[in-house]
């Protein structure tokens, strides 16, 4: 990858620096320039007669930086020594700048001999010129003086020279190739980014394509080539605002593309909103300028320069935060772009010569940057996929190895699936894992587990699910046969036919592996094949082994669940022990907090418990608590939890109820307790004092809500009992 980047950079520099030198057909005459600024409407006669002041300021350079303003004109006096007539028809060549009008005027009458504008459509033969070409009259010779009249609204640099037609044409051909390759690269990146986005929507290629299109439009606008496109020629009416707005438009998409390329979400996630906000903010500001914002062309120009400066700084920062090695290529091209922009400014100020590379070198560098944004991650992804395909494929495991692996996976899946399963789901999960474990090691058309009267239920699980209808029909027509085969306790295979849901079926080969289900229940693992494919003894033994593993794992899990249930249950009342209840309360509060749902706790104290304990001890108190616990279990809402709370009461956790609803719920329980009929030898009647508390939205510990509910129940008891307090 590193060598590839070096090759690309070297190729770019070679292309930029190896432009053929254009030899002039005849040495160009030297220009002596002078400049002055006048109000709009000043004529050449006003200047020559001295009515327009302060007069011309001589220049020692072939150009100057200008600051064109609305309401002000710039005049350039040009003196030169032209060769005698019969030579080439000289042209005044002016590097393109966003000027509204350029007029070339001759003495003595100030007539206009050539005129051009930045906002006119270019010649079809040369749609991408680099300069204005103002031809001089053929009769001019010897000492000559002529004037260039400029009108505009933005800042720029003016570069003038005289060229013969052959030299001018050769240089324009070179510039046309320069712009063709730059624009072509940007459009190629935009097109390939669509293909890359379809290939991988998470690659960020859409942002890179948007940046390429934005830069392409910006370059068309700032180079004055936009108006050669018929669809966009109407923008010429907006004047110098459009090129500056388009120059600003390229900054936002470049920031967004750099955010994707640099992996800012991983390197510095906190900066992602800032980068996104800067990018879209620049885009909106550019569209506001395009659609007729209140900024003048000069203000729009300064906004574009500041916006692009911020975008360049943000892009460099994001690339520096990227730790990957291929960040260096776009980082170097962006730095080179910044240097090339400085070179353009120095050329406009006549510090450096106004060559094609000095004036426009920043544009291909910016195009190469977005090309690297698209190409480098794409190449890296392709190389990774190629390397993965080149890796040595693991050897095909033998049949014994496949069986051993399937056996290990079945055991692991059984342990993992049954570990946290609810009591009622254990057998379903065990049988499902059995079917999934057999599929990769035993060729089959379908398979099913049938368990009739198993713990009071009839279970039928089929793989694939669409075959369930056929197995239901098989059970309806051949249940006696299957039941008798399951009682043999040895794997069997039979050829069988029966009527399926869609009519009679051809004979199939069926393996019947009995399952150890107590009588009167029965069960079997059924594996179906085509009629002409029989089962080997090893295959039948494998099915029996896997079935035994599933049954054993399910029974062990059920036993563990029952043991845990016994350990968590209070033997005196049949509800949860206090410790188990607190654990479930903690989980319920966590779930309620995550879901932002209400949760209430009811502390129910048996008013007669203390008196029964004084008269008959703990056995008498338990005799009163037991029927109350049975009543609460029957009366409480589905999904609520009931457990012991101290020696004389219960704790009820109700999810989804706010305090007022919980009070109404407590009233219903209290009224049911009053209606409870009890053996008079235990107590004349039983009643409850209920304390109600609701958990706070951010409350994490159960200690607080328990204390509030318990204190409320104590207050209800002290106030005479058989009441509710919250």
N, C-alpha and C positions, 0 to 999 in steps of 0.2 A: 504493500500500500504506500509506503514512504517513497519508494522509487517511482511509483506511478505518479504521485503528486509532483515530484521533482521534474519528471518528464513533461507534465502538463504545464507547469510554470515556465520551464525553459522554452517550450513550444510557443507559449503566448508572447514571451519577450522577443523571441526570434521573429515572430510575425509582425510585432509592432516596430522593431528596430530595423528590419530588413526591407523596408519600403524602398523601391528603386528611386534613386535621385533623378529629378527631372531637370535636364539640361536646357537652359533657355536658348531659343533660336538666335537671339541677339541680346547682349547685356541690357538690363532694364535701366532706364534713366533714373537718376537720383531725384527724390522729391524734397522740396523745402516747404515745410508746413507752418501755418500760423492759424490760430483759433480764436474765436470770440463768441460770446453769447449775447443774444438780442431778444427783445420781446417779439411775440408772434405778430406777423404782419410787416416786419421790417424788410424793406426791399434791398436788392443789391445796390441800387442807386443811392439809397440812404447810407449804406456802408461806405461806398466809394467817395461820396461827397463829404463824409465826416459827420453827417447828422446823427449817425448811430455811434455812440461812445461806449466803452473807452477805446475801441479799436482792437486790432489783431495782436495777439501775443505769440511771438515766434516760438517754434518747437525745434528741438534738436534730435527728436526721435521720429521713426516712421509711424507713429500712432500715439494715442494718449487715452487714459481712462476718462470717461465722460459721465456726467450726471444729468441726463435729460429730464426735463420737467414739463408738466402741462402748462402752457402759456409762455414757454421760452423756446427759442430756436438756437441751434448751434450751427455756426458757419466755419468752414475750413477753407483757408486760402492755400492753393497748391501751385507752386511754381516749379518748373522743370525745363530741361533742355532736351527737346525732342529731335531725333535725327531728321535729316532732310527728307522731303517727300519721296515716295517710292519705296519706303520701308514698310514694316508691318503696321496694321491698324491696331494701335495700342488700346488697351483696356485698363480702366481704373478698377482694381480688385479690392473689395472691402470685405473683411471677415464678417460673417453674418452675426448680427445682434438684434434684439427685439426693438427695432426702430420702426416707427409708423411710416416714415417716408424718407427717401434719399433722392435728392435732385442734383444733377451735375449741370452747372450753368457756366456759360462762356461770355467773355467780354466781346464787344462793348455794350451789347444790348441786354445782357443777362438772360438770354434765351436758354431754355432747358433742352439739353441735348441727350440726356439719359435720365431715367427715373426707375426706381424700384421700391419695394416694401417687403418687410419681413412677413407680412400677413397676406401676401398674394400666393396663389397656387403656383408651383414651380413648373418648369418646362417638362413635358412628358418624357423627353429624351434624357433629362437629368433631374429625377424627382428628389434627389437628396444632395443638393449642392452644399458646399462649405463656405461659399462667399457670394457676395453680390458682384456682378460683372457689369460695369458701366462703360460702354465703348466710346472712345473719343472720335471726333470727326477725322476723316482720312486726310483732310487738307492741313491739319495742324502740323507745324514744323518749326524748329528753332526755339527761341525763348518763348515759353508759353505760360499763361496764367489762367487758371480756371478755379471755380468755387464749388464746394460741396455743401449743400444745404440739408441739415438733419433735423428731424422732428421725432420725439419719443417721450416716454414717461418713466423709464427705469434707468438704472445704472448699468454700465458695461464698459467694454474696452474696444477702441477703434483701432484697426490695423489696416493700413493702406499701402498699396504698391502698384506699380505699372507692370503689365505683362503683355507679351505678344500673344496672339490667339492660340498658337500651338502649345506654348507653355501653360497657359490658363486651362486649355482643354486637357492636357496631360495631368495637371494637378487635380482637376475636378474628377477625372477618371479614378485617380488614386483615392480621393476622398469618398467617391461613390462606393468603391470596393470596401473601404474602411467601415462605412456606415452599413453596407449590406451585410457584412459578416457580424457586426455588432447586433443589428436588429434580428438577423436570422438566428443567432444564438439564443436571444431572449425568447423568440417565438418557439424555437425548438424546445427550450426548457418548459415553456407554458404547455405545449402539447404533450410532452413526455410526462409532465406532472399529472395530467389527467389519467394517463395509463397507469402510473404508479399509484395514484389514489384508488383506482378501481382494484388494483392488486392488493393493496394494504391500506385500508381507510385510516389506520392509526399512524401512518408514516409522516404526517404533516406535509405531504406533497401538495395538497390543495393550497396551503399557505405559501409554499414556494412558488407555485404557479401564479398565484395572485401577485406576489412580489415581482415576478418576471413581467407580467402584463403591466403592472404599475410603472416599472422602470422603463419599459418600452414606450409607453405613452409619454412619460416625462421627457425622454430623449427626443421623441418626435416633436414635442412642444418646444423644448429649449433650443433645438437645432433649427426650428422653423420648417420642419418637414411635415408637420401635422396637416397643413392645408393642401397638401398634394392628394390627400384621401378625400374623395367626393363626399363621403358620409360625414366628415368632420369639418368641411370647408366653411360651414356656417358659423363656426366658432371664431372666424376671423373678425366678426363684428364686435367681439368682446375685447379685442385689442391685446395689450401686453399682460392683462390679468390672467389669461388662460395658460400661457407657458409657465408662469410662476406657480399657479395653482397645481398644474400637473407635476411640476418639480417637487412640490410639497407632497403630492399624492404618492410618490414612490417611497417616501420615508416610512409611513405607517406599515404597509405590507412587509417592508424589509425587516422591521422590528418584530412583527408577528412570525415571519419565517425563521428569523434567528432564534426566537424563543423555542420553536420546535426543534431546530437543528441542534441547539446547544444542550437540550435536555434540562432546561431550567427547572422543570417541575421536580427533578431529582436532586440537582445540584443546589438550588436555592429556592424551595417552594414558596417562601415568603415574598419573593420578588415577582412571582408570576402575575398577581393582580396588577402590579405597577407596570410591568411590561405590556400586558394586555391593554391596560388603560391608555398608556402612551401610544401604542400602535393604533388603536381605534380612534383615539382623540385626534391624532394627526390626519387620519382618513376623513373624519367628519369635518375637520377644519378645511381640508382641501376641497371637499365637495361643497362646503359653504361658499368658498371663494369661487368655485366654478359656476355655481347657481346664482351668482349675483349678490355676494356678500357686500358689506359696507366698506371693505378695505379698498384703498386706491391701488393701482398697479405697483407703485413703489413700496407701499406698506405690505402688499402681498409678496413682493420680492424679498424683503427683509424677513417676513414670516417664514418663507420657504428656506432661506439660509439658516435661520435659527432652528427650525424644525428638523432639517437634515443634519445639522450639527448635533442636536440632542439624540436623534436616531442613531447616528454613527457612534456616539459615545456609549449609548445603551447596548448596541450590538457588540462593540468591543468588550464591554464589561461582561455580557452574557457568555461570550466565547472564552474569556479568561477564566470564568467560573467553571467552565466545562473541563473535566479531568481526562477526557478521552484524547488519544494521540492525534486523531485526524481533525482536531479543531484548528491545527496550525495553518493548514492551507487557506481556509476562508479568512482566518485572522490576518494572515500576511497580505491577502488580496485586499481586504478592507483597509489595512494600514497603507498599502500602496495606493488605494483610491484616495485616501485622505491626502497623501503626499501629492498625487496628481492634481487634486483640486487646488492645493497651494501653488503648484506650478502654473496652473491656469491663471490664478490671481496675479502671480508675478509677471506672466506674459502680458496680461492686460495692462499692467503698470510699466511695461517696457523694460523690465529687468531681465527677462529671458526672451529669446526670439519666438515669434508667433508661428511655430511649426505645427503641422497637423497633430503630432504626438503631444506637444505641450498644451495645445488648446483642447484636444478631445481625448487624451489618453485615459482620463478617469472613467470614460463611458464603457469601453470594453472590460476594464478591470471590475467594474460593478456587475457587468453581465457575467463574467467568469465567477464572481462570488456566488450569485444565485445558482449558477450551473453546478458549482461545488456543493451547495446545499442540497441539491437534488441527487447528484451523481454519487457522492461519497457514501452516504448511508445506503443507497441502493446497491452499490458495488459491494459494500461490506456484507449486506444481507445475502446477496447472491453467493459470495465467497463462503459464508457460513453454511448455507444450504449445500453448496458443492462439497465442502469439507465433510459435512454430515453424511452425504451420500457415498463419499469415498471411504468412510470408515468400514472396517471389516465387519460384515454381518455375522452375528453369533451363529455357531453351528446349530443345526436343527436338533433339538433334544430327541432322545430315543423314546419309545413308548413307555418304558419303565420310568424314565425321568419325568415325562409328562404326567404320569399317574402320581408319582411322588410329589410333584409340584402342586398338582390339583388337590391332593390330600392335605398338603400343608396350607394351601390357600383356603380350603373349606374350613379347616379347623380355626384359622385366624378369623375368617369372616363370621363364623358362628360365635366365637368368643366376643368379637367386637360388637356384633349386632345384638346379642342377648344381654350384654353388660348393662346397658341403660334402658332396655325395653320395659314397657309396662307389663304387668302380669298377664293381661288378656292378649297381648301380642306375641308372647314367647313362642307358642307353637306355630303361629303363622310365619314368624321370622325363621325358625329352624327349618321348616319345610321349603321356604323360598330359597334359603341358602343351599339346601340339598339339590334343588333343580338347577340352580346356577352353577354349582360345583360339578355336576355330571356333564353338562353340555359340552365343555371343551375336550373331554377325554373319551366320550362315548358317542359314536355316530348315531343319530336318531332323527326321526321325523317330528316327534313331539314327546312330551313326558308329563306325568301328572302324579300328584300325591293325593290319595283318597284315604280319609280317616273318618269312619262312621261311628257315632256315639262316643267320640273321644272327649272325655271330660264334659259330657253332656252336649256336645256340639257335633255337627257334620261339616267336615272341612274338605274342600276340593280346590286344589291349586294346580294350574295348568301353565305350561310353557311350550309354545307361545300362546298368549292369551286368546288369540282367535280360534284356537282348537278347543276351547272350553265347551262349546256346544256339542261337539262330537263325543266328548267324554261324558257329558251329562246323558246323552242318548245311550251310550254304552252302559252306564250304570242302570238306567231305567230298563234296559233289555237283558243285561247279563249280570245283574248284581249277585244273584245266587251263585253263579259260577265263580265270580271273582271272590266272593266271600269264602267259598269252600277252598279255593286255591290259597287264600291268605292264611287259612287255618293249618296248612301243611307245614308252615315254618321253614320251607326250603324254597329257593328261587326256582321259578318255572318259566317256560316259554311256550306259547300256544299260537296257532294260526286261528284267527277269529274274524268273522264278518258280522256286520250289524247294520241297521238303518240309521244313517246320520240325519242331521237337520234338513239336508237337501236331497234325501232319498237314499237308496241302498248304496253301500260302500263296498269296494272290492276288499278281498281278504287282506289283513295286515298281520305282521308278526308282532306279538305283544309279550314283553317280559313282565312277569308279575313277581315282585319282591315283597314278601310279607313284612308288615311292621308290627312290632310287639305292643299291641294295644289290648288292654284287658277286655275280657268278655263282659257283657254281650257285644261290645264294640269289635270292630275289625278295621284293618287298614292295609294298604299296599302301595308300593311305588310301581307305577305303570310306565313302561318305556316302549314307544311305538316305532317300528321300522316297516319298510316295505316287505311284502309277503315272501320274497325270495332271498331275504338277507336274515340269516339266523344269528343267534347270540352264542358266543363261545362260553365255556365254563368260567374262564377268567373274567369275562365281562359280567357275567351274572354275579360272580363273587365280588367284583368291584362295586356293583350296584348295592349288594347286600352290606358291604363294609361301609359305604357312604351313608346308607340309610341308618345303620346302627349308630354311626357317629352323630348324625343329626338328632336322632331320638335321645341319645345319651346326653348330648349337650343341652337339649331343651329341658330334659328332666332335671339336670344339675342346676340349670338356671332357675327353673321353677322352685326347686328345693331351696336355693339360696334366697329367692324372693320371699318364700314362706317363712324361712328362718328370720329374715330381717323384719317381716311383718309381725311375727310373734314377739321379737325383741322390742319393737316399737309400740306394742299395744299394752295398755294398762289392763291387767287380768281382772281387776275388780269391776270395771265399767265397760270394757270393750272399746274404748276410744284411745287416741294416741297418748303416750306418756308425755310428761312435761318436756323432757329433753328433745324428743323427736318433734314435738309441736313447735318448739322454738326454732329448730332448724328449718322447718317448712315455712314458718313465719318470715324468717330471714330471706328465703328464696322468693316468697310471694311479694315482699316489699321491694326487692331488687327488680322483679318483673314489672311491678306497678310503676316504679320510678322510670324504667326504660321506656315503657309504653305511655307514660304520662297519664295513667289511669288511677282512679280513686281506690282506696283500700281502707276498710274499717275493721276494728277489732272489738268484740263483745266479751266482756268478763261477766260470766253468769255464776252467781253465788247462791247455793241452796240455803234458804233462810232457816230451815229446820235442822241442818247438818250438825251444828254445835250442840243442840239439845239432845239429838239422838246419840251423839258420841258420849255425852255425859251419862245418859241413862243405860246405854248398852255397849259402849266401846266402839272400836273401829268396825266391827261386823255390823252393828246397827246402822252406823253412818253409811257403810257401803250398801246396805239394803235399800237406803233411800236414794243414794246416788245412782244405782244401777238402773232403775226404771226411768229416772230422769234422763240418763244418757241415751237410753233406747228411744225415748220420746224425741229428744233433740236430733238424733240421727235420722229419724223418720220425717221430721218437720223441716229441717234446715234445707236451704236451697242447694241445688246440684252444683258441685264444684267447690263448696265451702269446706273448711277444715275444722274438725272438732277435736279438742284434746283436754287433758287435765290442767287445771290452774290452781295449785295449792290443794290442801286437804278437803276443802268444802265446795269446790266449784269447777267450772269448765272455762275453756278459752275457745272462742269461735272466730275464725278469720274469714271475712267475706270480701272477695275482690269485686270491684266494679260498683260499690255502693258508697255514696257520700254520706255525710253525718246525718242529714235528715232522713234519708232512705234507711240508714242503719237503725235509727230510732224506731221507725215504723216496723222494721224487721224484728227488732227486739221486743216490741209490743206484741207482735204476733206470737213469738216464742213464749213470752210471759203469760199470755192468755191461754195458750195450749197447756202450759204447766198447771194453771189453775183448774183446767178441766180434767187433768190426769186423775184417774181412779187408782187408788192404792190400798193395799191391805191395811185395815185400821190398826193391826198390831204393830205395823211399822210407824205410822204417824197418821193423825186424822186427815191431813192434806199436805200437799207440798206446794211451794211457791218459789219464785226466783227474784233476786235483786240483780239488775243488769246495769253494768257500766259500759258506756259506748265512747270510743275515741276513733278519730280519723287520722291516718298517717299524712304528714306533710309532703308536698310535692318533691322536696329534696331530702327527705328524711331517710337515713341509711340504716341506723341501728334500731333493732326492735325494742331496746330497753326503754326508750322514751314513751312509745305508744303503749307498752305494757304497763308502765307506771301510771299513765293517765287513765287507762281503762280500769285498772285495779283500784285506784283512788276513787273513781266515780262509783264503782260497785260498792265500796266501803261506805260512801256517803249515802247511797240508796238504802243500804242495810241499816245504818244508824237512824235514818229518817222513818223507820218502821218496816222496811222490807216490802217485797212484792211491788216494786216500782222500778223506774228507769231513770238514770241520771247520766248526763254527758257534759 
